[in-house]
Amino acid sequence: CSRPQKVCLCPFLPVHPLKVSTCLYIIQHPAEESRVLRTVPLLAACLPPDKCKILVGRRFSEDRYPELASVCRNPNTLILYPGAEATNLEEVAVMSSSPSVMIIIDGTWSQAKDIFYKNSLFRLPRQVQLKTNYSSQYVIRTQPTNTCLSTLECAAVALSIMEKNKSIQETILHPLQALCSFQLQHGAQIHHSKEHLLKNGLYDKPMPKNKRKLRRMELLVNNVKI
């Protein structure tokens, strides 16, 4: 896990990489590389190297990334990104019997949105989303809403659905749970979602002057999906 011995997470990782037929392509925003508490390294440690490929960048052209372009044009490739055009992943998994490739964008919500909309390759695969009431266990980092998940959690839920194996989700989440536990024991605070803070009058930062951001906050308070 490359962490100091005192907070080593290796005992919480699977002894052997999980056997999965689904291949993940993690498209990581460069800013995520420098984050100390990022979750993608834990995800990669749970899977075989050929089933979890990480590409770092903001822009992905067909010329520079021919392998990725080929993947995006494959009819069995899915991209996990919520929206009006996205299909419930569980519905897709029921109809699919062949091994799939799934693309997941790793970054803040604004970074992920920028990557998705400014790279035409990512609008070629079938767009899917998770329909779940699962609440994030990544409590040491603030999420926009109560149901927003970290990249590792998205991958864990998605793989368990695609592989039709609930134990995959439990195995991948184990090191994340340990990470949060270690951090809380060493002084970290639980981070409630922005949605929770706004609804309970606990949001202590200045309200944004930008009208678009202010409108998003109003939607969060009023339980409107954004």
CORZI-V622806 format. One line per field, one symbol per residue. phi: phi as a letter, one per 20 degrees, with the letter a starting at -180 (. if undefined). Layout:
phi = ???
This chain:
phi = .mdggfcfdgfeeffcgfecefdddeedfgfffeffdfdfgffffecfgedbddddrdcceffecfffffffeffeeccebfqfeeefgfffffeedegddcdcedrfffffffffedcfgfdeffecbedbefefeeeebfdfcfdfdffffgffffffffelbffffffffgffffgffgfffdofdfdffggffffdmdfdegffeffffffffffffelefc
